[in-house]
Amino acid sequence: MAETVYDTRTFLDELADRSFDRPPAIVCNAHITGLAVARALAARDVPVLAIDRSPDGVAPYSEAVDLAGLVTYPLEDLEAFGEELAAIADALEHEPVVFPCMDEWVHAVAELDPDGVRLPFADYETVDAVLDKTALYARADEQGVPTPETYRLDETDPDAAADELGFPLVVKPALKRRFEEAFGTNLVEAETRSEYRDIVDRAREADLRVMAQEKIPKEQGDLYTLASYVPESGVDDAVTFVGRRRAVYPPEFGTTCLVEGADIPEIERDALAVLEDAGYHGISEAEFLYDERTGEYRLLDINTRPWKWIGLPIAAGANLPAAAYADATGSEYESGVVRDVTWVYLKDYAALLANHAAEDVLSREQWFSIVSGEFEDRDDLATAVYRPSDPGATYRLLATEFGTREYYCPC
């Protein structure tokens, strides 16, 4: 367990005194997603270094992390972040493998493409083309992959788009991060034309490229994801897992707090077709929404990075970070038998049940298994943070939840 999150200078001094027998993994953004990646790699005896702009993420306090340190936030000073990352790599005996866990860290590392590190994902141009929904939807259309009806508002008159879609509709950004900073969420629903015009005006004032999109009626379990690692050798060698989101908090447009495994071959087929056409390799999350009106799974988004519930495919036997690390270092990866597993982020799931009269997806037996800690010995249940055998991360989460400190992460 790292126990201490060092300032940059002290972190580099500590690294100078450490020796690793293989390339370490550097996990950027050390919160829930970073914790899952760290645990997945540590389980394969990979040394893990966690870096972040804040000391309050949960990952540094896990037994899976060897050393944790602070670095400059890339959105605040990309050049400084690049210099610090290069200094970290220079302090190591082996070239580290970098795992960015949020879009801004992915963009920063891909754009810098620094010497002395290994990047287990495609180059900046490819990543950018996949993250940009304008380009993504055009590519999906070429591959015959269904997407929601969508209008780019830099090409189409907003009122004309609204006339075609009707209300309610959804306004989404071409690229998420700046939109999230302006609106506090990655999409906004407009119930009326007045609301819609206000949203479009705000987006234009912030110089954001946005699109108007039909709102597909959905139930809690209608969102599906292909979790995958595609190696440079191509999609035929991909490691894959399909998950079905069963609960989100806050409801409607929050983040996932409970996911189950699913067997939907067309989702895997369509997601891999788009990734292959884009020339993307690396870890990704391709989100689909089931449209009951047409019986189709419509592609919404692809995230070119680990994400909040990546612990589910890992627990199920598809260890995506380990597969990426093996490719980057020329070592071996053996996939486990992929099982049906349920993953839950207890903090948000409990809040959902307490405050929104949601139906409890977990069984009484599963709750007993979680409360007793016996779930760690099962192969059908996984949690995001809580593990009795690795209590530091849970302690840190409680300290931020009930204390005066706060860690911001849109995951």
C-alpha positions in Angstrom: 0.0 0.0 0.0 1.4 3.4 -1.0 0.0 5.0 2.2 1.4 8.5 1.3 0.8 10.5 -1.9 4.1 12.4 -2.4 4.6 15.8 -4.0 6.3 15.5 -7.4 9.8 16.1 -6.2 9.6 13.7 -3.3 7.9 11.1 -5.5 10.8 11.3 -7.9 13.3 10.9 -5.0 11.4 7.9 -3.7 11.4 6.3 -7.2 15.2 6.7 -7.3 15.4 4.4 -4.3 13.1 1.7 -5.7 14.0 -1.1 -8.0 11.5 -3.1 -10.0 12.2 -6.4 -11.8 9.8 -5.5 -14.7 8.2 -2.4 -16.3 5.9 -0.7 -13.8 2.5 0.5 -14.9 1.7 4.2 -14.4 -2.0 4.7 -13.6 -3.1 8.3 -14.3 -6.2 9.5 -12.4 -6.1 7.4 -9.3 -9.7 7.0 -8.2 -12.3 4.2 -8.8 -11.2 3.4 -12.3 -7.5 3.6 -11.5 -8.1 1.4 -8.5 -9.6 -1.4 -10.7 -6.7 -1.1 -13.1 -4.1 -1.2 -10.3 -5.7 -4.3 -8.7 -5.9 -6.0 -12.1 -2.2 -5.5 -12.8 -1.0 -6.2 -9.3 -2.8 -9.5 -9.5 -0.4 -10.3 -12.3 2.6 -9.1 -10.2 3.0 -5.9 -12.1 4.4 -3.0 -10.0 1.9 0.0 -10.0 2.7 3.7 -9.7 -0.4 5.9 -9.2 -0.3 9.6 -10.2 -2.9 12.3 -9.9 -3.5 16.0 -9.4 -5.1 15.3 -6.0 -4.2 13.1 -3.0 -7.8 12.2 -2.3 -8.5 9.5 -4.9 -8.9 6.0 -3.4 -6.3 4.0 -5.5 -3.1 5.2 -3.7 -4.4 3.6 -0.5 -4.8 0.2 -2.0 -2.4 -2.7 -1.5 -2.2 -2.8 -5.3 -0.2 0.5 -5.5 3.5 0.5 -4.8 4.0 4.3 -4.9 1.8 7.3 -5.4 2.6 10.9 -6.3 1.1 14.2 -7.4 1.7 15.7 -10.9 0.5 18.7 -12.8 -3.0 18.4 -14.2 -2.6 18.2 -18.0 -5.5 20.6 -18.6 -3.8 23.2 -16.5 -0.3 22.9 -18.0 0.3 20.2 -20.6 4.0 21.0 -21.0 4.7 20.7 -17.2 2.8 17.4 -17.0 4.9 16.1 -19.9 8.1 17.1 -18.2 7.0 15.4 -15.0 6.0 12.2 -16.8 9.3 12.1 -18.6 11.2 12.6 -15.3 9.2 9.7 -13.8 10.1 7.4 -16.7 13.8 8.5 -16.5 13.9 7.5 -12.9 12.9 3.9 -13.7 15.1 1.0 -14.9 12.4 -0.2 -17.3 10.1 1.8 -19.7 6.8 2.0 -17.8 3.4 1.3 -19.4 1.0 4.2 -19.0 -2.8 3.7 -18.3 -4.7 7.0 -18.5 -8.1 6.6 -16.9 -10.0 9.8 -18.0 -10.3 11.5 -21.4 -8.0 14.5 -20.6 -5.2 12.2 -19.4 -5.6 10.0 -22.6 -5.5 13.1 -24.8 -2.5 14.5 -22.9 -0.4 11.3 -23.1 -1.4 10.6 -26.7 -0.6 14.1 -27.8 2.7 14.3 -26.0 3.7 10.7 -27.0 6.7 11.0 -24.6 10.0 9.2 -25.0 10.7 6.5 -22.4 7.2 5.2 -21.9 5.0 2.6 -23.6 1.5 3.5 -24.6 -0.9 0.5 -25.0 -3.3 2.3 -27.3 -3.5 4.1 -30.7 -2.0 7.4 -31.6 -3.5 10.8 -31.0 -5.3 11.2 -34.3 -7.0 7.8 -34.1 -8.1 8.4 -30.5 -9.4 11.8 -31.3 -11.4 10.5 -34.3 -13.1 7.9 -32.1 -13.9 10.3 -29.2 -15.4 12.8 -31.6 -19.0 11.8 -31.9 -19.4 13.6 -35.2 -16.7 11.4 -36.8 -17.8 8.3 -34.8 -21.4 8.5 -36.0 -20.3 9.0 -39.6 -18.1 6.0 -39.3 -20.9 3.9 -37.8 -23.2 4.8 -40.6 -20.6 3.7 -43.1 -20.4 0.3 -41.3 -24.2 -0.1 -41.1 -24.1 0.2 -37.3 -27.4 1.8 -36.0 -27.0 5.2 -34.1 -29.7 7.6 -32.8 -31.0 10.2 -35.2 -28.6 13.1 -34.8 -28.1 16.5 -36.3 -24.8 18.5 -36.1 -25.8 22.0 -35.1 -22.9 23.6 -36.9 -24.4 22.2 -40.1 -28.1 22.2 -39.4 -30.3 25.0 -38.2 -31.2 24.2 -34.6 -34.9 24.9 -35.0 -35.0 22.7 -38.1 -33.3 19.9 -36.2 -35.8 20.2 -33.4 -38.7 20.1 -35.9 -37.4 16.8 -37.2 -36.7 15.3 -33.8 -39.5 16.6 -31.7 -39.4 17.0 -27.9 -38.0 15.9 -25.6 -34.6 15.7 -27.3 -31.0 15.5 -26.1 -28.2 17.9 -26.7 -24.7 16.2 -26.7 -21.2 17.5 -27.4 -18.9 16.3 -30.1 -16.2 16.0 -27.4 -17.3 15.6 -23.8 -14.8 17.2 -21.4 -15.3 20.9 -22.2 -19.1 20.3 -22.3 -18.9 18.7 -18.8 -17.1 21.7 -17.5 -19.7 24.1 -18.9 -22.8 22.1 -18.1 -21.8 19.8 -15.3 -22.9 16.7 -17.2 -22.0 15.0 -20.5 -25.5 15.6 -22.1 -28.6 17.8 -21.5 -32.2 16.9 -22.1 -34.5 19.6 -23.4 -38.2 19.2 -22.7 -39.3 22.4 -24.5 -38.0 24.6 -27.4 -37.2 27.4 -24.9 -35.0 25.0 -22.9 -33.4 23.8 -26.1 -32.6 27.3 -27.3 -31.0 28.2 -24.0 -28.8 25.1 -24.1 -27.7 25.8 -27.7 -27.0 29.5 -26.9 -24.9 28.5 -23.8 -22.9 26.0 -26.0 -22.3 28.6 -28.6 -21.1 31.1 -26.1 -18.6 28.5 -24.8 -17.5 27.7 -28.4 -18.7 24.1 -28.1 -19.6 21.9 -31.0 -22.9 20.2 -30.1 -25.5 18.0 -31.8 -29.2 17.5 -31.3 -30.2 13.9 -30.9 -33.4 11.9 -30.6 -34.3 10.7 -27.1 -34.7 7.0 -27.3 -37.2 5.7 -24.7 -35.3 3.5 -22.3 -35.6 1.4 -19.1 -33.0 0.9 -16.5 -31.5 -2.2 -18.2 -31.4 -1.0 -21.8 -27.8 0.3 -21.9 -25.2 -2.3 -23.0 -21.4 -2.0 -23.4 -18.8 -3.9 -25.2 -15.7 -3.9 -23.0 -12.7 -4.7 -25.1 -9.0 -4.7 -25.5 -8.0 -4.7 -29.2 -4.3 -5.4 -29.8 -2.3 -4.0 -32.7 -2.7 -7.3 -34.5 -6.4 -6.5 -34.9 -9.9 -7.3 -33.7 -9.6 -11.1 -34.4 -7.4 -11.2 -31.3 -9.5 -8.9 -29.1 -10.4 -9.7 -25.5 -14.1 -8.8 -25.1 -16.9 -8.8 -22.6 -20.5 -7.5 -22.8 -22.0 -5.8 -19.8 -25.6 -4.6 -19.2 -26.2 -1.6 -17.0 -28.9 -2.3 -14.4 -28.6 0.8 -12.2 -27.3 4.4 -12.5 -27.0 7.1 -9.9 -28.2 9.8 -9.9 -31.1 8.3 -12.0 -31.4 9.1 -15.7 -28.1 10.8 -16.5 -25.8 9.7 -13.6 -23.0 7.2 -13.7 -23.2 3.4 -13.5 -23.5 1.7 -10.1 -24.6 -1.8 -11.0 -23.7 -3.9 -14.1 -24.3 -7.5 -15.1 -22.7 -9.7 -17.8 -24.7 -10.2 -21.0 -24.5 -12.3 -24.2 -25.4 -10.0 -27.1 -23.3 -11.0 -30.2 -24.5 -8.1 -32.4 -23.1 -5.6 -29.9 -19.6 -7.2 -30.1 -19.9 -7.4 -33.9 -20.9 -3.8 -34.4 -18.4 -2.3 -31.9 -15.5 -4.2 -33.3 -16.5 -3.2 -36.8 -16.3 0.5 -35.9 -13.0 0.1 -34.0 -11.4 -1.9 -36.8 -12.5 0.7 -39.4 -11.0 3.5 -37.2 -7.8 1.6 -36.9 -8.0 1.8 -33.1 -6.1 -0.5 -30.8 -6.2 -0.4 -27.0 -8.8 -0.6 -24.2 -12.2 0.8 -25.0 -15.8 0.9 -23.9 -18.5 1.0 -26.6 -21.9 2.0 -25.3 -25.2 0.9 -27.0 -28.8 1.7 -26.1 -31.5 -0.9 -27.0 -34.3 0.7 -28.9 -37.4 -1.3 -28.2 -39.3 0.5 -31.1 -36.9 -1.1 -33.7 -35.3 -4.0 -31.9 -31.9 -2.5 -32.6 -28.9 -1.7 -30.4 -27.8 1.8 -31.2 -24.3 3.0 -30.7 -24.0 6.0 -28.4 -20.4 6.5 -27.6 -16.9 4.9 -27.5 -14.5 5.7 -24.7 -10.9 5.0 -25.5 -9.7 4.2 -22.0 -10.5 2.3 -18.9 -13.8 3.3 -17.2 -15.6 3.1 -13.9 -16.8 -0.5 -14.0 -13.8 -2.1 -15.8 -13.6 -4.2 -12.7 -16.5 -6.3 -14.0 -14.8 -7.8 -17.1 -11.6 -8.2 -15.0 -13.5 -10.2 -12.4 -15.2 -12.1 -15.1 -11.9 -13.4 -16.6 -11.3 -10.7 -19.3 -8.4 -8.8 -17.7 -8.2 -6.0 -20.2 -5.4 -4.1 -18.4 -3.3 -7.2 -18.1 -3.8 -8.0 -21.8 -2.7 -4.4 -22.7 0.3 -4.6 -20.5 1.3 -8.0 -22.0 1.2 -6.6 -25.5 3.1 -3.4 -24.5 5.9 -5.4 -22.9 6.0 -8.4 -25.2 5.0 -10.8 -22.3 2.3 -13.4 -22.3 -1.4 -13.0 -21.4 -3.7 -15.9 -20.8 -7.4 -15.1 -20.7 -9.4 -16.7 -17.9 -12.7 -18.4 -18.5 -15.2 -15.6 -19.0 -17.9 -15.9 -16.4 -21.2 -14.1 -15.6 -20.5 -11.6 -12.9 -22.4 -8.8 -11.2 -20.4 -5.6 -10.3 -21.7 -2.9 -7.9 -20.4 0.4 -6.6 -22.0 0.2 -3.1 -21.8 3.9 -2.3 -23.9 5.0 -5.2 -26.1 1.9 -5.3 -27.1 2.3 -1.6 -27.9 6.0 -2.3 -30.1 5.1 -5.2 -32.1 2.6 -3.2 -32.4 4.9 -0.2 -33.4 8.1 -2.1 -35.2 7.0 -5.3 -37.4 4.0 -4.5 -35.4 2.0 -7.1 -35.9 -1.8 -7.4 -33.1 -3.7 -5.7 -31.3 -5.9 -8.3 -29.2 -7.7 -5.8 -30.5 -10.8 -4.1 -30.6 -11.3 -0.3 -27.9 -13.9 -0.7 -25.7 -11.4 -2.6 -26.2 -8.8 0.1 -25.2 -11.3 2.8 -22.1 -12.2 0.8 -21.1 -8.5 0.5 -21.8 -7.7 4.2 -19.9 -10.7 5.4 -17.0 -10.2 2.9 -17.5 -13.7 1.5 -18.0 -12.3 -2.0 -14.2 -12.2 -2.3 -14.2 -16.0 -2.5 -17.0 -16.1 -5.1 -16.6 -15.8 -8.8 -19.9 -14.1 -9.6 -19.8 -10.9 -7.6 -17.4 -7.9 -7.6 -17.4 -4.5 -6.0 -15.9 -1.2 -7.2 -13.9 -0.3 -4.0 -14.9 -2.4 -1.0 -12.7 -5.4 -0.3 -12.0 -6.6 3.2 -8.6 -7.9 2.1 -7.7 -4.4 0.8 -9.3 -2.0 3.2 -7.2 1.1 2.6 -9.2 2.2 -0.5 -12.6 1.8 1.3 -11.3 3.8 4.3 -10.2 6.6 2.0 -13.6 6.7 0.3 -15.3 7.0 3.7 -12.9 9.7 4.7 -13.7 11.8 1.7 -17.5 11.0 1.9 -17.9 11.9 5.5 -15.0 14.4 5.9 -14.3 17.8 4.6 -12.2 16.8 1.6 -13.7 15.9 -1.7 -12.4 14.1 -4.8 -13.9 15.2 -8.1 -14.3 12.5 -10.8 -17.0 12.3 -13.4 -16.6 8.5 -13.4 
